[in-house]
Amino acid sequence: MNNVIQIGQVVQPSVLSNVERTVKNLKDWLSASSASFSAIAGEEVSRLDVVKAHLYLAFVFVIGVVVSQMGGAV
């Protein structure tokens, strides 16, 4: 009987486990407290709140640019 032992064989994680790990890390990061914005606001602010606020401001800015390009007439 021939038994073969392979030393140093590396098992690659599946793509699904990589995605699951990435999603978990992203959720953990987003739920963490943002120290600088918490200090500014004087209360606990999560990174998700900061991202939402920046997306909102970017949206308002884009709408402002579009309206100004249209001549600003309402």
All heavy atoms as TSV, in Angstrom:
chain	resi	resn	atom	element	x	y	z
A	1	MET	N	N	0.827	-1.148	0.000
A	1	MET	CA	C	0.000	0.000	0.000
A	1	MET	C	C	0.892	1.240	0.000
A	1	MET	O	O	1.788	1.379	0.796
A	1	MET	CB	C	-0.887	-0.015	1.246
A	1	MET	CG	C	-1.828	1.095	1.173
A	1	MET	SD	S	-3.205	1.301	2.224
A	1	MET	CE	C	-3.501	0.203	3.399
A	2	ASN	N	N	0.599	2.173	-0.892
A	2	ASN	CA	C	1.372	3.396	-1.038
A	2	ASN	C	C	0.611	4.564	-0.432
A	2	ASN	O	O	-0.424	4.956	-0.916
A	2	ASN	CB	C	1.617	3.687	-2.520
A	2	ASN	CG	C	3.051	3.538	-2.906
A	2	ASN	OD1	O	3.904	3.449	-2.049
A	2	ASN	ND2	N	3.314	3.516	-4.202
A	3	ASN	N	N	1.096	5.099	0.637
A	3	ASN	CA	C	0.503	6.288	1.245
A	3	ASN	C	C	1.377	7.481	0.915
A	3	ASN	O	O	2.576	7.467	1.142
A	3	ASN	CB	C	0.403	6.146	2.759
A	3	ASN	CG	C	-0.643	5.142	3.173
A	3	ASN	OD1	O	-1.548	4.862	2.411
A	3	ASN	ND2	N	-0.514	4.603	4.367
A	4	VAL	N	N	0.746	8.528	0.374
A	4	VAL	CA	C	1.480	9.724	-0.013
A	4	VAL	C	C	1.092	10.852	0.936
A	4	VAL	O	O	-0.073	11.131	1.157
A	4	VAL	CB	C	1.164	10.126	-1.467
A	4	VAL	CG1	C	1.877	11.406	-1.835
A	4	VAL	CG2	C	1.540	9.000	-2.415
A	5	ILE	N	N	2.070	11.475	1.526
A	5	ILE	CA	C	1.849	12.611	2.413
A	5	ILE	C	C	2.408	13.842	1.716
A	5	ILE	O	O	3.577	13.883	1.350
A	5	ILE	CB	C	2.548	12.409	3.769
A	5	ILE	CG1	C	1.991	11.185	4.467
A	5	ILE	CG2	C	2.387	13.658	4.623
A	5	ILE	CD1	C	2.698	10.843	5.757
A	6	GLN	N	N	1.541	14.825	1.539
A	6	GLN	CA	C	1.981	16.068	0.913
A	6	GLN	C	C	2.091	17.137	2.002
A	6	GLN	O	O	1.147	17.413	2.726
A	6	GLN	CB	C	0.997	16.510	-0.159
A	6	GLN	CG	C	0.929	15.548	-1.326
A	6	GLN	CD	C	-0.052	16.023	-2.387
A	6	GLN	OE1	O	-0.777	16.975	-2.186
A	6	GLN	NE2	N	-0.044	15.339	-3.513
A	7	ILE	N	N	3.263	17.704	2.096
A	7	ILE	CA	C	3.519	18.736	3.097
A	7	ILE	C	C	3.528	20.090	2.399
A	7	ILE	O	O	4.114	20.244	1.335
A	7	ILE	CB	C	4.864	18.482	3.811
A	7	ILE	CG1	C	4.793	17.147	4.538
A	7	ILE	CG2	C	5.188	19.617	4.764
A	7	ILE	CD1	C	6.068	16.737	5.186
A	8	GLY	N	N	2.894	21.055	3.023
A	8	GLY	CA	C	2.905	22.413	2.478
A	8	GLY	C	C	1.787	22.669	1.492
A	8	GLY	O	O	1.806	23.655	0.792
A	9	GLN	N	N	0.810	21.788	1.414
A	9	GLN	CA	C	-0.303	21.998	0.508
A	9	GLN	C	C	-1.212	23.082	1.103
A	9	GLN	O	O	-1.589	23.035	2.263
A	9	GLN	CB	C	-1.083	20.709	0.319
A	9	GLN	CG	C	-2.219	20.830	-0.661
A	9	GLN	CD	C	-2.946	19.491	-0.841
A	9	GLN	OE1	O	-2.650	18.544	-0.138
A	9	GLN	NE2	N	-3.870	19.460	-1.768
A	10	VAL	N	N	-1.544	24.062	0.303
A	10	VAL	CA	C	-2.350	25.192	0.761
A	10	VAL	C	C	-3.742	25.066	0.169
A	10	VAL	O	O	-3.905	24.852	-1.021
A	10	VAL	CB	C	-1.709	26.535	0.328
A	10	VAL	CG1	C	-2.576	27.705	0.761
A	10	VAL	CG2	C	-0.317	26.647	0.901
A	11	VAL	N	N	-4.734	25.206	1.023
A	11	VAL	CA	C	-6.118	25.165	0.575
A	11	VAL	C	C	-6.604	26.598	0.413
A	11	VAL	O	O	-6.538	27.393	1.355
A	11	VAL	CB	C	-7.001	24.412	1.591
A	11	VAL	CG1	C	-8.447	24.426	1.162
A	11	VAL	CG2	C	-6.501	23.002	1.787
A	12	GLN	N	N	-7.068	26.920	-0.778
A	12	GLN	CA	C	-7.564	28.263	-1.056
A	12	GLN	C	C	-9.004	28.387	-0.567
A	12	GLN	O	O	-9.819	27.508	-0.811
A	12	GLN	CB	C	-7.521	28.547	-2.561
A	12	GLN	CG	C	-6.129	28.609	-3.134
A	12	GLN	CD	C	-5.354	29.788	-2.615
A	12	GLN	OE1	O	-5.904	30.842	-2.344
A	12	GLN	NE2	N	-4.059	29.609	-2.445
A	13	PRO	N	N	-9.331	29.480	0.130
A	13	PRO	CA	C	-10.714	29.671	0.561
A	13	PRO	C	C	-11.609	29.913	-0.647
A	13	PRO	O	O	-11.171	30.447	-1.664
A	13	PRO	CB	C	-10.659	30.901	1.458
A	13	PRO	CG	C	-9.390	31.565	1.136
A	13	PRO	CD	C	-8.458	30.536	0.574
A	14	SER	N	N	-12.872	29.530	-0.531
A	14	SER	CA	C	-13.803	29.714	-1.634
A	14	SER	C	C	-14.119	31.187	-1.823
A	14	SER	O	O	-13.923	32.017	-0.926
A	14	SER	CB	C	-15.086	28.928	-1.380
A	14	SER	OG	O	-15.790	29.525	-0.318
A	15	VAL	N	N	-14.628	31.503	-2.993
A	15	VAL	CA	C	-14.995	32.880	-3.298
A	15	VAL	C	C	-16.105	33.334	-2.356
A	15	VAL	O	O	-16.104	34.471	-1.872
A	15	VAL	CB	C	-15.441	33.001	-4.769
A	15	VAL	CG1	C	-15.999	34.379	-5.070
A	15	VAL	CG2	C	-14.290	32.680	-5.701
A	16	LEU	N	N	-17.044	32.438	-2.057
A	16	LEU	CA	C	-18.154	32.781	-1.175
A	16	LEU	C	C	-17.668	33.145	0.228
A	16	LEU	O	O	-18.135	34.114	0.827
A	16	LEU	CB	C	-19.158	31.634	-1.097
A	16	LEU	CG	C	-20.424	31.892	-0.295
A	16	LEU	CD1	C	-21.165	33.105	-0.849
A	16	LEU	CD2	C	-21.316	30.679	-0.303
A	17	SER	N	N	-16.696	32.395	0.735
A	17	SER	CA	C	-16.193	32.723	2.070
A	17	SER	C	C	-15.439	34.057	2.057
A	17	SER	O	O	-15.476	34.795	3.042
A	17	SER	CB	C	-15.297	31.602	2.606
A	17	SER	OG	O	-14.106	31.513	1.877
A	18	ASN	N	N	-14.774	34.370	0.949
A	18	ASN	CA	C	-14.113	35.678	0.835
A	18	ASN	C	C	-15.139	36.805	0.843
A	18	ASN	O	O	-14.944	37.832	1.493
A	18	ASN	CB	C	-13.284	35.750	-0.442
A	18	ASN	CG	C	-11.994	34.969	-0.332
A	18	ASN	OD1	O	-11.524	34.683	0.755
A	18	ASN	ND2	N	-11.436	34.616	-1.478
A	19	VAL	N	N	-16.236	36.621	0.126
A	19	VAL	CA	C	-17.291	37.636	0.081
A	19	VAL	C	C	-17.930	37.781	1.458
A	19	VAL	O	O	-18.162	38.898	1.928
A	19	VAL	CB	C	-18.346	37.274	-0.989
A	19	VAL	CG1	C	-19.557	38.185	-0.893
A	19	VAL	CG2	C	-17.742	37.341	-2.378
A	20	GLU	N	N	-18.218	36.662	2.109
A	20	GLU	CA	C	-18.816	36.717	3.443
A	20	GLU	C	C	-17.903	37.433	4.432
A	20	GLU	O	O	-18.362	38.242	5.239
A	20	GLU	CB	C	-19.122	35.305	3.946
A	20	GLU	CG	C	-20.272	34.642	3.240
A	20	GLU	CD	C	-20.440	33.187	3.628
A	20	GLU	OE1	O	-19.484	32.599	4.183
A	20	GLU	OE2	O	-21.518	32.645	3.370
A	21	ARG	N	N	-16.608	37.162	4.355
A	21	ARG	CA	C	-15.653	37.813	5.251
A	21	ARG	C	C	-15.595	39.312	4.961
A	21	ARG	O	O	-15.564	40.139	5.876
A	21	ARG	CB	C	-14.273	37.176	5.098
A	21	ARG	CG	C	-13.259	37.704	6.111
A	21	ARG	CD	C	-11.912	37.027	5.992
A	21	ARG	NE	N	-11.276	37.389	4.734
A	21	ARG	CZ	C	-10.978	36.530	3.758
A	21	ARG	NH1	N	-11.250	35.267	3.886
A	21	ARG	NH2	N	-10.403	36.937	2.656
A	22	THR	N	N	-15.623	39.687	3.681
A	22	THR	CA	C	-15.585	41.089	3.300
A	22	THR	C	C	-16.840	41.823	3.785
A	22	THR	O	O	-16.751	42.934	4.317
A	22	THR	CB	C	-15.454	41.231	1.776
A	22	THR	OG1	O	-14.262	40.561	1.359
A	22	THR	CG2	C	-15.394	42.680	1.344
A	23	VAL	N	N	-18.004	41.197	3.621
A	23	VAL	CA	C	-19.251	41.809	4.073
A	23	VAL	C	C	-19.239	41.973	5.590
A	23	VAL	O	O	-19.645	43.014	6.119
A	23	VAL	CB	C	-20.467	40.973	3.608
A	23	VAL	CG1	C	-21.738	41.412	4.315
A	23	VAL	CG2	C	-20.628	41.062	2.108
A	24	LYS	N	N	-18.765	40.965	6.309
A	24	LYS	CA	C	-18.697	41.045	7.772
A	24	LYS	C	C	-17.760	42.175	8.206
A	24	LYS	O	O	-18.088	42.961	9.094
A	24	LYS	CB	C	-18.223	39.732	8.366
A	24	LYS	CG	C	-18.146	39.750	9.888
A	24	LYS	CD	C	-17.472	38.508	10.424
A	24	LYS	CE	C	-17.258	38.575	11.908
A	24	LYS	NZ	N	-16.436	39.678	12.349
A	25	ASN	N	N	-16.595	42.258	7.561
A	25	ASN	CA	C	-15.649	43.328	7.900
A	25	ASN	C	C	-16.229	44.702	7.593
A	25	ASN	O	O	-16.040	45.656	8.364
A	25	ASN	CB	C	-14.334	43.129	7.148
A	25	ASN	CG	C	-13.541	41.957	7.665
A	25	ASN	OD1	O	-13.746	41.500	8.785
A	25	ASN	ND2	N	-12.637	41.452	6.842
A	26	LEU	N	N	-16.955	44.824	6.482
A	26	LEU	CA	C	-17.562	46.096	6.111
A	26	LEU	C	C	-18.647	46.495	7.108
A	26	LEU	O	O	-18.727	47.650	7.529
A	26	LEU	CB	C	-18.145	46.014	4.696
A	26	LEU	CG	C	-18.742	47.292	4.143
A	26	LEU	CD1	C	-17.690	48.387	4.052
A	26	LEU	CD2	C	-19.357	47.042	2.790
A	27	LYS	N	N	-19.480	45.524	7.517
A	27	LYS	CA	C	-20.520	45.809	8.513
A	27	LYS	C	C	-19.895	46.233	9.841
A	27	LYS	O	O	-20.373	47.170	10.490
A	27	LYS	CB	C	-21.405	44.585	8.720
A	27	LYS	CG	C	-22.396	44.368	7.612
A	27	LYS	CD	C	-23.275	43.163	7.895
A	27	LYS	CE	C	-24.270	42.932	6.787
A	27	LYS	NZ	N	-25.119	41.753	7.042
A	28	ASP	N	N	-18.825	45.549	10.242
A	28	ASP	CA	C	-18.141	45.918	11.480
A	28	ASP	C	C	-17.564	47.328	11.393
A	28	ASP	O	O	-17.652	48.113	12.332
A	28	ASP	CB	C	-17.034	44.917	11.813
A	28	ASP	CG	C	-17.560	43.558	12.223
A	28	ASP	OD1	O	-18.758	43.464	12.572
A	28	ASP	OD2	O	-16.775	42.585	12.189
A	29	TRP	N	N	-16.964	47.650	10.242
A	29	TRP	CA	C	-16.357	48.968	10.057
A	29	TRP	C	C	-17.427	50.055	10.062
A	29	TRP	O	O	-17.252	51.107	10.674
A	29	TRP	CB	C	-15.565	49.002	8.754
A	29	TRP	CG	C	-14.816	50.287	8.565
A	29	TRP	CD1	C	-13.620	50.629	9.095
A	29	TRP	CD2	C	-15.254	51.425	7.791
A	29	TRP	NE1	N	-13.274	51.903	8.695
A	29	TRP	CE2	C	-14.254	52.406	7.893
A	29	TRP	CE3	C	-16.376	51.675	7.021
A	29	TRP	CZ2	C	-14.351	53.625	7.258
A	29	TRP	CZ3	C	-16.473	52.910	6.387
A	29	TRP	CH2	C	-15.474	53.868	6.513
A	30	LEU	N	N	-18.542	49.814	9.372
A	30	LEU	CA	C	-19.598	50.814	9.294
A	30	LEU	C	C	-20.277	51.040	10.645
A	30	LEU	O	O	-20.737	52.148	10.933
A	30	LEU	CB	C	-20.645	50.409	8.251
A	30	LEU	CG	C	-20.231	50.604	6.795
A	30	LEU	CD1	C	-21.278	50.005	5.878
A	30	LEU	CD2	C	-20.010	52.070	6.470
A	31	SER	N	N	-20.358	50.005	11.461
A	31	SER	CA	C	-21.031	50.164	12.755
A	31	SER	C	C	-20.122	50.769	13.822
A	31	SER	O	O	-20.596	51.163	14.887
A	31	SER	CB	C	-21.568	48.822	13.240
A	31	SER	OG	O	-20.507	47.928	13.487
A	32	ALA	N	N	-18.838	50.886	13.530
A	32	ALA	CA	C	-17.905	51.464	14.496
A	32	ALA	C	C	-18.132	52.971	14.621
A	32	ALA	O	O	-18.682	53.614	13.734
A	32	ALA	CB	C	-16.463	51.191	14.064
A	33	SER	N	N	-17.686	53.509	15.725
A	33	SER	CA	C	-17.841	54.936	15.989
A	33	SER	C	C	-16.796	55.748	15.221
A	33	SER	O	O	-15.648	55.343	15.098
A	33	SER	CB	C	-17.681	55.194	17.485
A	33	SER	OG	O	-17.700	56.569	17.744
A	34	SER	N	N	-17.235	56.875	14.707
A	34	SER	CA	C	-16.330	57.809	14.056
A	34	SER	C	C	-15.877	58.818	15.115
A	34	SER	O	O	-16.665	59.659	15.550
A	34	SER	CB	C	-17.024	58.514	12.896
A	34	SER	OG	O	-16.206	59.522	12.376
A	35	ALA	N	N	-14.630	58.719	15.504
A	35	ALA	CA	C	-14.130	59.543	16.608
A	35	ALA	C	C	-14.207	61.034	16.297
A	35	ALA	O	O	-14.654	61.836	17.131
A	35	ALA	CB	C	-12.699	59.148	16.936
A	36	SER	N	N	-13.805	61.432	15.097
A	36	SER	CA	C	-13.770	62.860	14.776
A	36	SER	C	C	-15.174	63.442	14.682
A	36	SER	O	O	-15.450	64.519	15.223
A	36	SER	CB	C	-13.000	63.101	13.487
A	36	SER	OG	O	-13.582	62.371	12.424
A	37	PHE	N	N	-16.097	62.747	14.021
A	37	PHE	CA	C	-17.452	63.277	13.905
A	37	PHE	C	C	-18.199	63.188	15.230
A	37	PHE	O	O	-19.056	64.020	15.510
A	37	PHE	CB	C	-18.217	62.559	12.793
A	37	PHE	CG	C	-17.860	63.066	11.429
A	37	PHE	CD1	C	-16.804	62.518	10.725
A	37	PHE	CD2	C	-18.565	64.106	10.852
A	37	PHE	CE1	C	-16.463	62.996	9.470
A	37	PHE	CE2	C	-18.233	64.594	9.598
A	37	PHE	CZ	C	-17.176	64.040	8.901
A	38	SER	N	N	-17.882	62.192	16.050
A	38	SER	CA	C	-18.484	62.117	17.375
A	38	SER	C	C	-18.033	63.290	18.235
A	38	SER	O	O	-18.818	63.854	19.004
A	38	SER	CB	C	-18.118	60.795	18.052
A	38	SER	OG	O	-18.723	59.706	17.392
A	39	ALA	N	N	-16.765	63.677	18.095
A	39	ALA	CA	C	-16.262	64.826	18.856
A	39	ALA	C	C	-16.914	66.118	18.378
A	39	ALA	O	O	-17.258	66.988	19.197
A	39	ALA	CB	C	-14.750	64.919	18.716
A	40	ILE	N	N	-17.124	66.251	17.080
A	40	ILE	CA	C	-17.751	67.458	16.536
A	40	ILE	C	C	-19.214	67.540	16.968
A	40	ILE	O	O	-19.694	68.592	17.386
A	40	ILE	CB	C	-17.640	67.475	14.994
A	40	ILE	CG1	C	-16.174	67.660	14.574
A	40	ILE	CG2	C	-18.519	68.569	14.389
A	40	ILE	CD1	C	-15.934	67.442	13.097
A	41	ALA	N	N	-19.918	66.412	16.873
A	41	ALA	CA	C	-21.357	66.406	17.170
A	41	ALA	C	C	-21.642	66.390	18.669
A	41	ALA	O	O	-22.732	66.754	19.096
A	41	ALA	CB	C	-22.017	65.198	16.515
A	42	GLY	N	N	-20.698	65.912	19.450
A	42	GLY	CA	C	-20.915	65.827	20.880
A	42	GLY	C	C	-21.741	64.619	21.285
A	42	GLY	O	O	-22.217	64.549	22.412
A	43	GLU	N	N	-21.949	63.705	20.365
A	43	GLU	CA	C	-22.671	62.467	20.646
A	43	GLU	C	C	-22.096	61.361	19.760
A	43	GLU	O	O	-21.300	61.629	18.871
A	43	GLU	CB	C	-24.169	62.624	20.400
A	43	GLU	CG	C	-24.532	62.960	18.964
A	43	GLU	CD	C	-26.023	63.184	18.785
A	43	GLU	OE1	O	-26.609	63.936	19.563
A	43	GLU	OE2	O	-26.571	62.587	17.865
A	44	GLU	N	N	-22.502	60.145	20.031
A	44	GLU	CA	C	-21.974	58.986	19.295
A	44	GLU	C	C	-22.470	59.009	17.846
A	44	GLU	O	O	-23.671	59.057	17.584
A	44	GLU	CB	C	-22.429	57.688	19.969
A	44	GLU	CG	C	-21.744	56.454	19.472
A	44	GLU	CD	C	-20.296	56.374	19.924
A	44	GLU	OE1	O	-19.932	57.042	20.907
A	44	GLU	OE2	O	-19.533	55.645	19.276
A	45	VAL	N	N	-21.536	58.998	16.901
A	45	VAL	CA	C	-21.860	58.990	15.476
A	45	VAL	C	C	-21.141	57.810	14.845
A	45	VAL	O	O	-19.924	57.670	14.976
A	45	VAL	CB	C	-21.418	60.310	14.791
A	45	VAL	CG1	C	-21.716	60.275	13.311
A	45	VAL	CG2	C	-22.072	61.501	15.448
A	46	SER	N	N	-21.898	56.961	14.147
A	46	SER	CA	C	-21.281	55.803	13.503
A	46	SER	C	C	-20.730	56.203	12.134
A	46	SER	O	O	-21.110	57.237	11.565
A	46	SER	CB	C	-22.293	54.668	13.337
A	46	SER	OG	O	-23.232	54.982	12.338
A	47	ARG	N	N	-19.868	55.380	11.614
A	47	ARG	CA	C	-19.310	55.638	10.288
A	47	ARG	C	C	-20.399	55.557	9.226
A	47	ARG	O	O	-20.339	56.257	8.214
A	47	ARG	CB	C	-18.194	54.646	9.991
A	47	ARG	CG	C	-16.957	54.910	10.813
A	47	ARG	CD	C	-15.880	53.901	10.520
A	47	ARG	NE	N	-14.676	54.219	11.274
A	47	ARG	CZ	C	-13.803	53.315	11.653
A	47	ARG	NH1	N	-13.977	52.051	11.363
A	47	ARG	NH2	N	-12.735	53.680	12.337
A	48	LEU	N	N	-21.408	54.717	9.447
A	48	LEU	CA	C	-22.523	54.633	8.502
A	48	LEU	C	C	-23.260	55.960	8.426
A	48	LEU	O	O	-23.623	56.411	7.328
A	48	LEU	CB	C	-23.488	53.510	8.906
A	48	LEU	CG	C	-24.708	53.314	8.016
A	48	LEU	CD1	C	-24.287	52.974	6.599
A	48	LEU	CD2	C	-25.606	52.234	8.584
A	49	ASP	N	N	-23.449	56.605	9.564
A	49	ASP	CA	C	-24.089	57.928	9.579
A	49	ASP	C	C	-23.254	58.940	8.799
A	49	ASP	O	O	-23.795	59.784	8.081
A	49	ASP	CB	C	-24.289	58.416	11.008
A	49	ASP	CG	C	-25.265	57.559	11.788
A	49	ASP	OD1	O	-26.155	56.959	11.162
A	49	ASP	OD2	O	-25.119	57.470	13.030
A	50	VAL	N	N	-21.955	58.864	8.940
A	50	VAL	CA	C	-21.057	59.781	8.230
A	50	VAL	C	C	-21.142	59.546	6.728
A	50	VAL	O	O	-21.233	60.498	5.939
A	50	VAL	CB	C	-19.603	59.621	8.730
A	50	VAL	CG1	C	-18.645	60.454	7.897
A	50	VAL	CG2	C	-19.507	59.998	10.206
A	51	VAL	N	N	-21.152	58.285	6.314
A	51	VAL	CA	C	-21.249	57.959	4.890
A	51	VAL	C	C	-22.582	58.445	4.333
A	51	VAL	O	O	-22.634	59.045	3.248
A	51	VAL	CB	C	-21.072	56.438	4.661
A	51	VAL	CG1	C	-21.423	56.040	3.240
A	51	VAL	CG2	C	-19.654	56.012	4.995
A	52	LYS	N	N	-23.670	58.228	5.072
A	52	LYS	CA	C	-24.984	58.699	4.624
A	52	LYS	C	C	-25.000	60.214	4.474
A	52	LYS	O	O	-25.547	60.743	3.495
A	52	LYS	CB	C	-26.067	58.275	5.616
A	52	LYS	CG	C	-26.421	56.817	5.571
A	52	LYS	CD	C	-27.484	56.529	6.625
A	52	LYS	CE	C	-27.844	55.094	6.724
A	52	LYS	NZ	N	-28.849	54.838	7.788
A	53	ALA	N	N	-24.428	60.927	5.428
A	53	ALA	CA	C	-24.409	62.387	5.374
A	53	ALA	C	C	-23.612	62.881	4.165
A	53	ALA	O	O	-24.038	63.818	3.475
A	53	ALA	CB	C	-23.812	62.952	6.661
A	54	HIS	N	N	-22.487	62.246	3.891
A	54	HIS	CA	C	-21.685	62.660	2.740
A	54	HIS	C	C	-22.409	62.364	1.425
A	54	HIS	O	O	-22.334	63.160	0.474
A	54	HIS	CB	C	-20.318	61.980	2.769
A	54	HIS	CG	C	-19.359	62.646	3.704
A	54	HIS	ND1	N	-19.273	62.315	5.022
A	54	HIS	CD2	C	-18.466	63.642	3.496
A	54	HIS	CE1	C	-18.349	63.070	5.597
A	54	HIS	NE2	N	-17.850	63.890	4.685
A	55	LEU	N	N	-23.085	61.226	1.340
A	55	LEU	CA	C	-23.848	60.918	0.124
A	55	LEU	C	C	-24.983	61.918	-0.073
A	55	LEU	O	O	-25.254	62.352	-1.199
A	55	LEU	CB	C	-24.393	59.488	0.185
A	55	LEU	CG	C	-23.364	58.380	0.033
A	55	LEU	CD1	C	-24.007	57.025	0.248
A	55	LEU	CD2	C	-22.696	58.445	-1.325
A	56	TYR	N	N	-25.648	62.289	1.012
A	56	TYR	CA	C	-26.717	63.285	0.936
A	56	TYR	C	C	-26.165	64.626	0.440
A	56	TYR	O	O	-26.745	65.257	-0.453
A	56	TYR	CB	C	-27.391	63.456	2.301
A	56	TYR	CG	C	-28.402	64.561	2.342
A	56	TYR	CD1	C	-29.666	64.400	1.790
A	56	TYR	CD2	C	-28.080	65.796	2.927
A	56	TYR	CE1	C	-30.594	65.428	1.815
A	56	TYR	CE2	C	-29.007	66.824	2.955
A	56	TYR	CZ	C	-30.259	66.635	2.399
A	56	TYR	OH	O	-31.164	67.657	2.421
A	57	LEU	N	N	-25.047	65.066	1.008
A	57	LEU	CA	C	-24.472	66.344	0.594
A	57	LEU	C	C	-24.001	66.307	-0.854
A	57	LEU	O	O	-24.140	67.290	-1.592
A	57	LEU	CB	C	-23.315	66.727	1.521
A	57	LEU	CG	C	-23.736	67.118	2.937
A	57	LEU	CD1	C	-22.504	67.338	3.811
A	57	LEU	CD2	C	-24.609	68.352	2.913
A	58	ALA	N	N	-23.452	65.164	-1.292
A	58	ALA	CA	C	-23.037	65.029	-2.689
A	58	ALA	C	C	-24.252	65.112	-3.611
A	58	ALA	O	O	-24.202	65.748	-4.676
A	58	ALA	CB	C	-22.297	63.715	-2.892
A	59	PHE	N	N	-25.356	64.494	-3.200
A	59	PHE	CA	C	-26.585	64.547	-3.988
A	59	PHE	C	C	-27.099	65.980	-4.098
A	59	PHE	O	O	-27.464	66.438	-5.184
A	59	PHE	CB	C	-27.642	63.633	-3.354
A	59	PHE	CG	C	-28.968	63.667	-4.046
A	59	PHE	CD1	C	-29.136	63.053	-5.274
A	59	PHE	CD2	C	-30.048	64.330	-3.475
A	59	PHE	CE1	C	-30.357	63.080	-5.926
A	59	PHE	CE2	C	-31.273	64.369	-4.115
A	59	PHE	CZ	C	-31.433	63.743	-5.344
A	60	VAL	N	N	-27.115	66.703	-2.997
A	60	VAL	CA	C	-27.562	68.101	-2.996
A	60	VAL	C	C	-26.648	68.938	-3.881
A	60	VAL	O	O	-27.110	69.796	-4.650
A	60	VAL	CB	C	-27.618	68.661	-1.558
A	60	VAL	CG1	C	-27.827	70.163	-1.545
A	60	VAL	CG2	C	-28.709	67.957	-0.768
A	61	PHE	N	N	-25.347	68.700	-3.820
A	61	PHE	CA	C	-24.398	69.430	-4.652
A	61	PHE	C	C	-24.665	69.166	-6.134
A	61	PHE	O	O	-24.679	70.095	-6.946
A	61	PHE	CB	C	-22.966	69.035	-4.282
A	61	PHE	CG	C	-21.921	69.688	-5.138
A	61	PHE	CD1	C	-21.593	71.017	-4.956
A	61	PHE	CD2	C	-21.280	68.970	-6.137
A	61	PHE	CE1	C	-20.633	71.625	-5.747
A	61	PHE	CE2	C	-20.318	69.569	-6.939
A	61	PHE	CZ	C	-20.001	70.908	-6.740
A	62	VAL	N	N	-24.884	67.899	-6.496
A	62	VAL	CA	C	-25.145	67.552	-7.900
A	62	VAL	C	C	-26.431	68.201	-8.379
A	62	VAL	O	O	-26.484	68.753	-9.486
A	62	VAL	CB	C	-25.189	66.011	-8.085
A	62	VAL	CG1	C	-25.754	65.632	-9.437
A	62	VAL	CG2	C	-23.806	65.422	-7.898
A	63	ILE	N	N	-27.459	68.178	-7.556
A	63	ILE	CA	C	-28.720	68.838	-7.928
A	63	ILE	C	C	-28.487	70.340	-8.119
A	63	ILE	O	O	-29.000	70.936	-9.071
A	63	ILE	CB	C	-29.804	68.588	-6.858
A	63	ILE	CG1	C	-30.159	67.111	-6.785
A	63	ILE	CG2	C	-31.052	69.426	-7.120
A	63	ILE	CD1	C	-30.712	66.534	-8.060
A	64	GLY	N	N	-27.711	70.956	-7.244
A	64	GLY	CA	C	-27.402	72.373	-7.382
A	64	GLY	C	C	-26.665	72.681	-8.663
A	64	GLY	O	O	-26.963	73.678	-9.340
A	65	VAL	N	N	-25.716	71.828	-9.030
A	65	VAL	CA	C	-24.981	72.038	-10.284
A	65	VAL	C	C	-25.907	71.883	-11.474
A	65	VAL	O	O	-25.867	72.683	-12.419
A	65	VAL	CB	C	-23.780	71.058	-10.365
A	65	VAL	CG1	C	-23.164	71.064	-11.748
A	65	VAL	CG2	C	-22.734	71.418	-9.321
A	66	VAL	N	N	-26.755	70.882	-11.453
A	66	VAL	CA	C	-27.679	70.662	-12.576
A	66	VAL	C	C	-28.625	71.841	-12.722
A	66	VAL	O	O	-28.850	72.339	-13.833
A	66	VAL	CB	C	-28.463	69.333	-12.376
A	66	VAL	CG1	C	-29.611	69.227	-13.353
A	66	VAL	CG2	C	-27.531	68.156	-12.510
A	67	VAL	N	N	-29.159	72.320	-11.615
A	67	VAL	CA	C	-30.076	73.458	-11.677
A	67	VAL	C	C	-29.352	74.708	-12.160
A	67	VAL	O	O	-29.894	75.467	-12.983
A	67	VAL	CB	C	-30.738	73.698	-10.290
A	67	VAL	CG1	C	-31.475	75.021	-10.251
A	67	VAL	CG2	C	-31.677	72.550	-9.960
A	68	SER	N	N	-28.132	74.932	-11.719
A	68	SER	CA	C	-27.406	76.120	-12.160
A	68	SER	C	C	-27.051	76.046	-13.640
A	68	SER	O	O	-26.999	77.067	-14.322
A	68	SER	CB	C	-26.148	76.322	-11.322
A	68	SER	OG	O	-25.189	75.332	-11.612
A	69	GLN	N	N	-26.838	74.848	-14.160
A	69	GLN	CA	C	-26.543	74.673	-15.582
A	69	GLN	C	C	-27.790	74.896	-16.432
A	69	GLN	O	O	-27.685	75.183	-17.613
A	69	GLN	CB	C	-25.958	73.295	-15.855
A	69	GLN	CG	C	-24.598	73.066	-15.259
A	69	GLN	CD	C	-23.563	74.033	-15.787
A	69	GLN	OE1	O	-23.508	74.324	-16.986
A	69	GLN	NE2	N	-22.742	74.572	-14.903
A	70	MET	N	N	-28.943	74.729	-15.815
A	70	MET	CA	C	-30.204	74.938	-16.545
A	70	MET	C	C	-30.626	76.400	-16.524
A	70	MET	O	O	-31.686	76.756	-17.001
A	70	MET	CB	C	-31.309	74.068	-15.928
A	70	MET	CG	C	-31.056	72.600	-16.066
A	70	MET	SD	S	-32.234	71.591	-15.151
A	70	MET	CE	C	-33.749	71.977	-15.997
A	71	GLY	N	N	-29.824	77.247	-15.958
A	71	GLY	CA	C	-30.145	78.660	-15.901
A	71	GLY	C	C	-30.764	79.072	-14.590
A	71	GLY	O	O	-31.051	80.243	-14.381
A	72	GLY	N	N	-31.017	78.119	-13.732
A	72	GLY	CA	C	-31.569	78.430	-12.429
A	72	GLY	C	C	-33.038	78.809	-12.447
A	72	GLY	O	O	-33.608	79.117	-11.424
A	73	ALA	N	N	-33.665	78.785	-13.601
A	73	ALA	CA	C	-35.091	79.134	-13.680
A	73	ALA	C	C	-35.928	77.971	-13.164
A	73	ALA	O	O	-35.678	76.820	-13.485
A	73	ALA	CB	C	-35.470	79.450	-15.115
A	74	VAL	N	N	-36.903	78.323	-12.369
A	74	VAL	CA	C	-37.776	77.279	-11.810
A	74	VAL	C	C	-39.118	77.337	-12.487
A	74	VAL	O	O	-39.647	78.294	-12.841
A	74	VAL	CB	C	-37.935	77.461	-10.279
A	74	VAL	CG1	C	-38.833	76.384	-9.715
A	74	VAL	CG2	C	-36.584	77.459	-9.623
